[in-house]
Amino acid sequence: MKVQVQSKKGLQTTLSIIVDKEEIKRKLDLRLSELQDQVDLKGFRKGKVPSSVIKNQFGKAIYGEIIDKILKESTSKAIKDKKLKVATQPRIDLKTFGEGKDLNFEITLDLLPEIKTQSLEKFKATNYSIKISNAELDDRLKNIANEYKSFEDKPSNSKSEKGDQVVFNYEATVDGKEFEGSTGKGVSIELGKDLFLKDFDKQLIGVKKNDKKKVIAVLPQNHPNKDLANKETIFNCEIMNIKIPKKSKLDDELAKKIGAKNLEDLSQKVKDQISNQYIMALNSVTKKEILDQLENSHKLEIPKNLIDNEVKSLPNTPETKDKDDEEKIKAAEKRIKLGLILNEYGEKNSITVSQEEIKNEIQKQVKSMPGQEKIVYDYYQKNPSATQHLQSSLYEEKILKFIKSKIKLINKELSIKEAEKFISDFNEKLKVKTSSKIKKKQIKSEKTKKISKK
């Protein structure tokens, strides 16, 4: 095989490739020999069909198959030998081919730009942390204690109030008829939480033990039986007991019930939980700081085909609909540029994502969705692209973590109120930036309309 650079312009290179006719004949004869053991033709025993007969009957198809294979193999080898980083699928242009002839073709390649990574020492970003006051921690712990409160019997003649727990049996009917699931025994609800059916709780306020109470409520829209959805239902309730809430004592015993080792461990877990709620959003700010610096410090020419493909793959959402073609192209160019820069840092520093890391991440998702473990596993098994996306996300995270370890980080501690205001202001700036672009687009459109009217 002979490979020659035919032309080179910017990021586009054309290679001329010639595959010797003898090499093609050798592969063709080998394929005919393989088919002798497979072809079953009338008048011949299996495995005994002469290669000349096979060639007469299937010659064109076999030759096409061999040429197709040679094109793929030759293209791949030429790219590898020339050490080219290809951005998109090569475009093949056949020049001469045919049995008994050399195969002569050209491949046009869009190459990725050469990236000279900058020293990371000159970059800087803010590393945020959250300061949680004792009062804020105490409030959260008290809320947890309230959630895990217990109930004790109220005196027999006491009426139920908001916050009490009512235990009751019921028989329900729709249009005077019973239905599947129309009876319940020992049902407990906490008045005021409205967790059973909408406005059901309100009608049980003021009842006493052993009372009989008729409650009217509407079944939910997502009721399993579609015929019963949104139907007015009469519940004949028998009140079995009224219980008053008893505050749980915030101690080691309660902490163990919740799943912590002790109260100190629970306090730390709650602090981490509060902190993580804000750190996730603040990490996005830090990431933007880093990405903006990476983008501004690297000048790259992006292949047009790569940008076109990225624009075509944009999801059809309200956000993308508000962007004109120019904005879409700029956004696509920015994403590709940052992706290439991050990948270059990843390759130069031997950053990879192992299969074990992917499995661990899927396992985290499984643990966060109790009862839906099979759905999560099936999703990744049936959608290889989802696994690929997960791998890409993990790869980006590892590269950014590496970059953060090399740049100058300015530590900044925020209170919860400061963090909330900072995140709100940051999101508002992004919205203003977006709405400003939309407004400019609308003004431009109005101007165009006026000009066309004139």
WOHU-V437325 format. One record per backbone hydrogen bond with DSSP energy under -0.5 kcal/mol. CO is the residue of the C=O (numbers start at 1). NH is the residue of the N-H. E is the energy in kcal/mol with one decimal. If there is no record, write none. Layout:
CO & NH & E
CO & NH & E
//
This chain:
2 & 18 & -2.4
4 & 6 & -0.7
4 & 16 & -3.6
7 & 14 & -2.8
9 & 12 & -2.4
11 & 13 & -0.5
11 & 111 & -3.5
12 & 9 & -3.1
13 & 109 & -3.5
14 & 6 & -2.6
14 & 7 & -1.6
15 & 17 & -0.5
15 & 107 & -2.4
16 & 4 & -2.4
17 & 105 & -2.5
18 & 2 & -2.5
18 & 20 & -0.5
19 & 103 & -2.6
20 & 23 & -0.5
20 & 24 & -1.7
21 & 25 & -2.6
22 & 26 & -2.3
23 & 27 & -1.9
24 & 28 & -2.3
25 & 29 & -2.9
26 & 30 & -2.0
27 & 31 & -2.0
28 & 32 & -2.3
29 & 33 & -2.3
30 & 34 & -1.9
31 & 35 & -2.2
32 & 36 & -1.3
33 & 37 & -0.6
34 & 37 & -0.9
35 & 38 & -1.2
35 & 39 & -3.2
36 & 47 & -0.5
36 & 49 & -0.5
39 & 41 & -0.5
39 & 47 & -0.9
41 & 44 & -1.9
45 & 48 & -2.4
50 & 53 & -0.5
50 & 54 & -1.9
51 & 55 & -2.5
52 & 56 & -2.1
53 & 57 & -2.0
54 & 58 & -3.2
55 & 59 & -1.7
58 & 62 & -2.7
59 & 63 & -2.8
60 & 64 & -2.4
61 & 65 & -2.1
62 & 66 & -2.5
63 & 67 & -2.8
64 & 68 & -2.3
65 & 69 & -2.0
66 & 70 & -2.7
67 & 71 & -2.7
68 & 72 & -1.8
69 & 73 & -2.6
70 & 74 & -3.1
71 & 75 & -2.1
72 & 76 & -2.3
73 & 77 & -2.4
74 & 78 & -2.7
75 & 79 & -2.2
76 & 80 & -2.0
77 & 81 & -3.3
78 & 82 & -2.1
79 & 84 & -2.4
80 & 83 & -0.9
84 & 86 & -0.8
85 & 112 & -3.0
90 & 92 & -0.6
91 & 108 & -2.6
93 & 106 & -2.5
96 & 104 & -3.0
98 & 101 & -2.2
102 & 104 & -0.7
103 & 19 & -2.8
103 & 105 & -0.5
104 & 95 & -2.9
104 & 96 & -1.8
105 & 17 & -3.2
106 & 93 & -2.8
107 & 15 & -2.7
107 & 109 & -0.5
108 & 91 & -2.2
109 & 13 & -2.4
109 & 111 & -0.7
110 & 87 & -3.8
110 & 88 & -0.9
114 & 116 & -0.5
115 & 117 & -0.9
119 & 122 & -0.8
120 & 123 & -1.4
123 & 408 & -2.4
125 & 410 & -2.9
126 & 128 & -0.7
127 & 412 & -2.5
129 & 414 & -2.7
130 & 132 & -0.6
131 & 133 & -0.6
131 & 416 & -0.6
133 & 137 & -2.2
134 & 138 & -2.7
135 & 139 & -2.2
136 & 140 & -2.0
137 & 141 & -2.3
138 & 142 & -2.5
139 & 143 & -2.1
140 & 144 & -1.9
141 & 145 & -2.4
142 & 146 & -2.4
143 & 147 & -2.0
144 & 148 & -1.7
145 & 248 & -0.5
146 & 149 & -1.3
150 & 246 & -3.8
152 & 244 & -3.1
155 & 158 & -2.1
156 & 209 & -0.8
160 & 206 & -1.6
161 & 164 & -2.4
164 & 166 & -0.5
164 & 191 & -2.7
165 & 243 & -3.1
166 & 189 & -1.9
167 & 240 & -2.5
167 & 241 & -1.8
168 & 187 & -2.3
169 & 238 & -2.7
170 & 184 & -2.1
171 & 236 & -3.0
173 & 234 & -2.4
174 & 177 & -1.8
177 & 174 & -2.8
179 & 182 & -1.9
182 & 172 & -3.2
184 & 170 & -2.7
187 & 168 & -2.4
189 & 166 & -2.6
189 & 191 & -0.7
190 & 193 & -1.8
191 & 163 & -1.9
197 & 200 & -2.4
197 & 201 & -0.5
199 & 203 & -0.8
200 & 203 & -0.7
201 & 204 & -2.1
202 & 205 & -1.1
204 & 207 & -1.3
207 & 160 & -2.4
208 & 211 & -2.0
211 & 239 & -2.9
213 & 215 & -0.6
213 & 237 & -3.1
215 & 217 & -0.5
215 & 235 & -3.4
217 & 233 & -3.4
219 & 230 & -1.0
220 & 223 & -1.3
220 & 230 & -0.6
224 & 226 & -0.9
225 & 228 & -2.1
225 & 229 & -0.7
226 & 229 & -0.6
228 & 231 & -1.9
231 & 219 & -2.6
233 & 217 & -2.3
233 & 235 & -0.6
234 & 173 & -1.9
234 & 236 & -0.6
235 & 215 & -2.9
235 & 237 & -0.9
236 & 171 & -1.5
237 & 213 & -2.6
237 & 239 & -0.5
238 & 169 & -2.2
238 & 240 & -0.6
239 & 210 & -2.7
241 & 167 & -2.6
242 & 154 & -2.7
243 & 165 & -2.8
244 & 152 & -2.5
245 & 247 & -0.5
246 & 150 & -1.7
249 & 251 & -1.5
251 & 255 & -2.2
252 & 256 & -2.3
253 & 257 & -1.7
254 & 258 & -1.8
255 & 259 & -1.1
255 & 260 & -2.8
262 & 266 & -2.4
263 & 267 & -2.6
264 & 268 & -2.0
265 & 269 & -2.3
266 & 270 & -2.5
267 & 271 & -2.3
268 & 272 & -2.6
269 & 273 & -2.2
270 & 274 & -2.7
271 & 275 & -2.7
272 & 276 & -2.8
273 & 277 & -1.5
274 & 278 & -0.9
275 & 278 & -0.8
275 & 279 & -2.8
276 & 280 & -1.8
278 & 282 & -2.6
279 & 283 & -2.8
280 & 284 & -0.9
281 & 285 & -1.0
282 & 286 & -2.1
283 & 287 & -2.7
284 & 288 & -2.1
285 & 289 & -2.1
286 & 290 & -2.1
287 & 291 & -2.9
288 & 292 & -2.6
289 & 293 & -1.5
290 & 294 & -2.3
291 & 295 & -2.7
292 & 296 & -2.3
293 & 297 & -1.5
294 & 298 & -0.6
295 & 298 & -0.8
298 & 300 & -0.6
300 & 302 & -0.6
303 & 307 & -1.6
304 & 308 & -2.9
305 & 309 & -2.3
306 & 310 & -1.8
307 & 311 & -2.5
308 & 312 & -2.3
309 & 313 & -1.5
311 & 314 & -1.3
315 & 317 & -1.7
317 & 321 & -2.2
318 & 322 & -1.4
320 & 323 & -1.1
324 & 328 & -2.3
325 & 329 & -2.4
326 & 330 & -2.3
327 & 331 & -2.7
328 & 332 & -2.5
329 & 333 & -2.7
330 & 334 & -2.2
331 & 335 & -2.3
332 & 336 & -2.5
333 & 337 & -2.6
334 & 338 & -2.6
335 & 339 & -2.4
336 & 340 & -2.6
337 & 341 & -2.4
338 & 342 & -2.8
339 & 343 & -2.2
340 & 344 & -2.1
341 & 345 & -2.1
342 & 346 & -2.3
343 & 347 & -2.9
344 & 348 & -2.6
345 & 349 & -1.3
346 & 351 & -3.0
347 & 350 & -1.4
350 & 352 & -0.5
352 & 354 & -0.5
354 & 358 & -1.7
355 & 359 & -2.5
356 & 360 & -2.4
357 & 361 & -1.9
358 & 362 & -2.3
359 & 363 & -2.4
360 & 364 & -1.9
361 & 365 & -1.9
362 & 366 & -2.2
363 & 367 & -2.3
364 & 368 & -1.6
366 & 369 & -1.3
369 & 372 & -2.1
372 & 376 & -2.0
373 & 377 & -2.4
374 & 378 & -2.8
375 & 379 & -2.1
376 & 380 & -1.8
377 & 381 & -2.1
378 & 382 & -2.5
379 & 383 & -1.0
383 & 386 & -1.2
383 & 387 & -1.3
384 & 388 & -2.3
385 & 389 & -2.3
386 & 390 & -2.2
387 & 391 & -2.4
388 & 392 & -2.3
389 & 393 & -2.3
390 & 394 & -2.4
391 & 395 & -2.4
392 & 396 & -2.4
393 & 397 & -2.3
394 & 398 & -2.3
395 & 399 & -2.2
396 & 400 & -2.7
397 & 401 & -2.3
398 & 402 & -2.2
399 & 403 & -2.7
400 & 404 & -2.6
401 & 405 & -1.4
402 & 406 & -0.7
403 & 406 & -1.3
403 & 407 & -1.8
407 & 409 & -0.7
408 & 125 & -2.0
408 & 410 & -0.5
409 & 411 & -0.7
410 & 127 & -2.2
412 & 129 & -2.0
414 & 131 & -3.0
415 & 419 & -2.8
416 & 420 & -2.5
417 & 421 & -2.3
418 & 422 & -2.7
419 & 423 & -2.8
420 & 424 & -2.2
421 & 425 & -2.8
422 & 426 & -2.4
423 & 427 & -2.5
424 & 428 & -2.1
425 & 429 & -2.2
426 & 430 & -1.7
427 & 431 & -2.1
428 & 432 & -2.9
429 & 433 & -2.4
430 & 434 & -2.1
431 & 435 & -3.4
432 & 436 & -2.4
433 & 437 & -1.5
434 & 438 & -2.1
435 & 439 & -2.7
436 & 440 & -2.3
437 & 441 & -2.1
438 & 442 & -2.3
439 & 443 & -2.6
440 & 444 & -2.5
441 & 445 & -2.1
442 & 446 & -2.5
443 & 447 & -2.5
444 & 448 & -2.0
445 & 449 & -2.0
446 & 450 & -2.2
447 & 451 & -2.5
448 & 452 & -2.3
449 & 453 & -1.8
450 & 454 & -1.9
//
